[in-house]
Every structure is written in structure tokens, then in C-alpha cells.
């Protein structure tokens, strides 16, 4: 956007100089023609015209219950006014075209959560992700600690992921030729100006708060389950009805939903009751979330849920272990690697040292 503005300003500058030269020539021509008692006509001015049980599960000790965990059980009241977002017909609407690789028969992508500290731990995870050469990256919120500030977001995100972002207006080398970075909002991202630095930094599909896109055999749905979402976060909300309808219309082999607050989690923050929508009934194959800085795989209602928040921020304990919890890990940082074809999809959590903690495969 900044580059576009600069081009526009340069365009107006050239046009102004051109117009001045035209009128100067015209004035001289008029003087000459008047001297010859002839009439002439001035020329026209020029116009001017965006994871299965693990094959190898690390033997780490789950920390026993400590204190009382607060379960988020009711849809919260909106406590702040969210800035209005443009619609697809409004001036200034930003739209990222669907990836050109939508017809690919296979895809590899990374999922990273609670990472935006800008520290060495995040950098180590970013190097791990780069080694996979993924087609794209999704994030599970909290892209910019601690308060989502404008003067920190490039250090938190662009420093390590600029080569996946388009358009990229930061200071860390060049961006991507097409967008390959699809974040979701976290609670830390909306602390400053209701998320304005986030919306200014990224150019995303739809209203940019919740949206969908397809890549190869996978259809991905990014949700905003933060309390300030103007379209609501409950199962009867406008956002939920959008997801239900869009999932129903999907023709992709795999439908993956991702967000920040975890519907199910055994970590410090615990489960978020208002985020427990009937994803399986609506057509989802898996749900990914963050918020708790742990890794966990759970099965609830016949659907796989993943908590993936070990992207670089301080690690959390496990507190109240849910019955559906199958794999838990919090010993080091890492990210999820997801590989999909038309007939199978594999979810892995891998530490920054390359250890595969969990691997889960689904088939059609």
C-alpha cells in the first residue's frame, strides 16, 4: 500500500510537470499566432487515470493440577467498539487473491501459535519452518506481543516471516510475490487500537477478521473468537452462520478450522466454552487453536482438536487434564507441519531441534 501510494504521488508529480510544459508551449504559440492575426486552440490537458496416536511420544511429565482453573463458559459482552471493517463493495476494501496453487494435488503448510515475541525462541522455530519449505503458514493468534503495538509488529512477524508476506512493507529484506501468510487474531493483537496495527500490517481476504481460502486439496477457515468480534463469537452468531454455510459449500478434500481461543484445552487458560461450535456436524475435519502455550491433541465428539501455542512465548503448565486429551507436551518450542493430498492428511508437532513429538494421520 505504501509503495502504491508512492507510485500514485510520483504519477501526479509527472502529470503536473507535463501540464506546466504544455501550457507554457501553448502560451508561446498563442503569442506567435496573435502576432500573425491567426487563432489557435490550446491542446487538451492530459488525464490521470491487493496429528493417530504418536509414532513416538516424548516421555515428559505432565505437571499436576495447580490452583483453580477458570473455565470460560459464557459468551462475553462486548466491552469495546471494534473499528468498522470495509465490505467487498466499499472503497478501500483490501482483498488478497486466492493462491495460484489452488489446483495442486498436494500441499505442505506450517501452523504456529503464540509466537510473536521477536525473540530467539521464535527465531529457532522460524528456522525449523523454513527447513520444511512450506507452501504457506497459518497462525493461531498472538502474532504481536505484548500489546499488539504498531512499532513492534515488524519485529514480531516480519523479522522471521517476511518472505511469506505480500504485500510486505516492513524493513526486513523482501516480501513474497504472493501472500503465503494467513494469521488469525489473538487477544494480544487487539489490545492496541482494537487491532489497528494488525489490520494495517496484513492484507487478508474478506473482512480480514475471519475468512477462508483454499490451497491444493485443503480449504482453511480462519476464525476470530476474541470477545471484541463485532459479528459475535457464539454458535448463533453471524460469524458462526458464515462458517456453517461456507463449510457446507466446500468441495475440498479437507476442511481445517483455526482460531486463537481453544474450544478444548488442559492448559493454564483452559477451554473456551463459547468456541465449541458443532464443527464436525458442519463439515470440518480438524480444529487448530492456541492461547495456551502448550501442545495438546484431543478427541472430542469424534473430531480432532489441536492446541499449538509453543511458537516462542513463555511456556505454560497443564492444569486440569481433560478426558479427551491424548497427547500433551510443553518441554520445548516448536510448530506443526501439515501435509495433505486428496486422500490423506498428516499432522505433526515438531520441536525446534527436529524431534517429532506427535504424528497423526487421517485418510479418506
N, C-alpha and C positions, 0 to 999 in steps of 0.2 A: 504494500500500500504506500509505503514511504517512497519507494522507487517510482511508483506510478505517479505520485504527486509531483515528484521532481521532474519527471518527463513532461507532465502537464505544464508546469511552470516554465520549463525550457521552451515548450511549444508556444506558449503565449508570448514569451520574450522574443522568439524568432519572428512570430507574426507581427509583433509591434514594430520591430526594426524594418521589416519588409514593407509594412504600411507607410512608415515615415518616408522611406525611399521612393515609393510610388507617388506619394503626394508631392514630394519635392520635385520630381521629374514632371509631374503634371503642371505644377505652378510655372516652371520654366517654359513648358510647352505653351501654356496659355499666354504668357508674356510675348512669346515669339509670334504666336498666331494672331494675337491682338494687334501687334505691330504690323502684321500683314493684312489686317482687316478681315480676318477669317475666323470662323467659330469652330470650336472643337469640343469634345465631350470627355470629361475625366473618366479614366478606367474604373471598373468596379473594384471595391476593397475585397481582399481575399477572405474567405470564410474559414472557420475552425470547426472544425468539427470535433478476478479468483480459487483325571490322571489315573478300574482294576487295582487291586492291592499292589504295593510297590514290589518290583522285582528285587530291590534291595532297599530296605528301610533302615535308615541310620538309627542306631540304638542310642537315643537320647532320652534323658529322664524328664518326664512331664512333671512340671512343678505343681505340687498340691495346691488345693484351694487356699487362697489368701484373702481374707476380708469378705465383704459382701458385694456382689456384682449387681449393678442396676440394669435390669432388662428394659430396653426401650419398647414400650408396649402400646403406646397410643400415637396416632398421627398428630404431630405438633401443630400449634397455632403459628401462623406466620408472624414473626416478630420484627421483620424489616421489609422495606419496599425494595423489590428487585427491579433494576432498570428495565424498561420495556425493550423487547427484542424485535428486530425487524421481521416482517413476513417475507415470503418469496416474491411478493409483488411490490414491496416498499422500496423507496430509494435507499441506497446504501446497503442493501442486502448482500451478504457475503456468501458465496457458495463454492465449495471445493468439488470439482468434477469427480465422478466416480473413477477409481483407479483404472488404468488402461489394461491391467492384468486380470480383469474380471472373468475372462474366459479360460484362464489357466486351469489345468486339471488337478493341480496340487498347490499347496501353499505352506509356508513356514512363517509363523509370526511369534513375537515375544509379548508377554504380559508382565508389567512391572507395577508395583503398588507402593505408595507411601515412600517415595524416593527423593523428593525434591529438596534435599538439603544442600546440594552443591559441594558435598564433602568427598573424601577419598573412598569411603564405603560405596557411595553411589557410583563413583568413577570405576571402581572394580567391577560392579555389576554391569555397567555400560560396556566395559571391555568384553565381558562374558557374552553379552547380547551381540556385540559386533562380530564375535567369532562364529556365531551361527549364521551370519549373513541373512537375516530375516527379510521377508518381503515388506513387512511393516511392523509397527509397535502399537499396542494399546496400553493405556494406563488405567489404574484402578483408584485414581484420585490422590489428593495431596501432592500436587505437582510442584508446589512452591511454598516451602516452609520459611518462616514460622507463621506469617500473616498474609501471604499472597501479595506481597508488595511489588510494585512495578519496577523498582530498582534492584530486585533480586531475581526476577523470573528468568532472565537470560542465563545467570549463573546457575540457577537450579535446573534448568531444562536445556537451553541452547548449548551450554558448555560441553555437554556429553552427547546430545542428540540432534545437533543442528543439521547433520547430513540426512536426517529423515523428515525434516520440516520444510514445508512450502506453503505460502511464501515465508522466507526467513529474513527477518530484519535485524537480527542481533549482531554481535561483534565477533563471534567465534567462527571464522572461516566461512565457507559457502554452505548454503542450504541445499535441499533436494530439488530435482526438476519437476517432481510431482509430490503431493503430500503423502507421506508414509508414516505419519504420527497422529494417532487418534486418541486423545486423552478423554477422561471423564472427570467431572468436577468432584473435589473433595472439600470437606468443611474448612480446611485451612486456606483453600483457594478463594473463598468468598468473604474472608474477613475484611479485606481492604476494598472499599467502594463496591461491595456486593459482587466482587469478581471482575471488575472492570479491567485490571491488568491482564487477567487470563483471556478475556474476550478480545482485548486489543492485540495480544501476542499471537493467538492462534486464529487460523481461518478454517472453519469446520462446516460440515453440511448442515442444512436445516436451520433450526433456531440456535444451534451451537451448544445448547444445554443438554438436550437429548436428541439423538439422531441415529441413523443406520447407514451401513454401506456394505457392499459385497466385494469379496476378493476370492477369485477361484471358486471352490466349492463351499465357501463359508460366508454366511450372512451374519453380520455383527450388529448388535444393538447397544448403544451407549445410553445409559440412563442417568438422570440426576435425582438421587434420593436424599438430597440435602434439604433441610427444613425450609429453606428460603425459596424453593422452586415454585414459581407462580402458577404452574399448571398442576400442582399438587403431587403428593407422594404416596397417597393411599391407593388401595386396589380399585376404587371407583373414580379416581382422578382422571382428568383429561389426558395426562401423560400415560397412565395405565391403559386407557382405552386405545390410545395411539399404538402402544406396544402390542396389544391384543390383535388389533386389525392388521398391523404390519407383519406380525408373525404369521397370521392366517394367510396373508398374500405371498409369503416367501416360497420360492421354488428351489431354494438351495439345499444341498445335501445336509448341511449342518447349520443350526441356528444357535449362536452364542450370545448371551446377555451379560453385560458387565456394568459395574457401578462402584461406588465407594463404600457406603454402609453395608455391612454383611447381613443378609437375612438370617444366617445361622453362623455362630462363632463361639468357640470355647475360650476365647482370649479375654483380655482385660476389659475391653469395651462390651463384649458380648453380642448377642443377637439383636437385630433391629426388626421388631415385630411388624411395623408398617411396610417394610420392604418384602414381606412374604406374600408375594403375588402368586397366582397359580401358573407359574412359568411352564411346567410340563404340560398342563392341560392346554395351554395356548400354543404349544409347539416348540418350546426351547429344548435344546439338548444338554446344556450345561449353563451354570451361572457362576461368574467370577466377581469377587469383591475384595476390598482391602480394609482399611480403617484399623483393625488390629494388626500390629506389627509382628505377625507370625505367618507360618504356612500351615494350612489345615485343609484336608479333604474330607467332606462329609457326604452322606447319602440321606436325603430326606424326601419322602413321598415318591421314591423311585427316580429321583433326579440327583445328579452330581453337583455339589456346591464346593467352590474353592475359595479359601481366604488366602490372599497373597499380598502381604504387606511388608516384606523384608527387602525393600528396594534401597534402603540406606539410612533411614531414620532409626532412632533408638529402639531396640528390640523389646517386645513385651512378653509377659508370662502367660501361661494358660491358667485359668482360674476354675470355672465350673465346666467339667467335661460333658458335652452333650452325648446322648445315646447314639446319635448318628455319626459321631466322629470316628473316622477310620485311620487317618494318618495325621500326626502333629509334629511340627518341627519349629524350633526357634533358636538354634545354636549358631547360625551364621546367616549372612546376607545372600540373596540370590534372586532368581527370576524364573518365570515359567516359559517353557518352549513348547509351542503347539504346532504339530504337523498334521495336515489333513489332505485326504484325497476324496474322491466321490464315494468311497466305500468304507473308509476307516479314519479315525482321528485319534491322536495320542497326545496326552497332556503330561508334561514332565516338570518337576521342580528341580532346578539345578543350582548348587551353591556357586559362589564366585570362584571357588577352587576347582570347579568342574565335577563335583560329586553329585550323582543323580540320587536325590532323596526319595522321590516318588515318581512312578510312571504308571499311567492309567490309560488303557486303550478301549475305545468303543468302535463297534462295527455296525454296518447297515445290513 
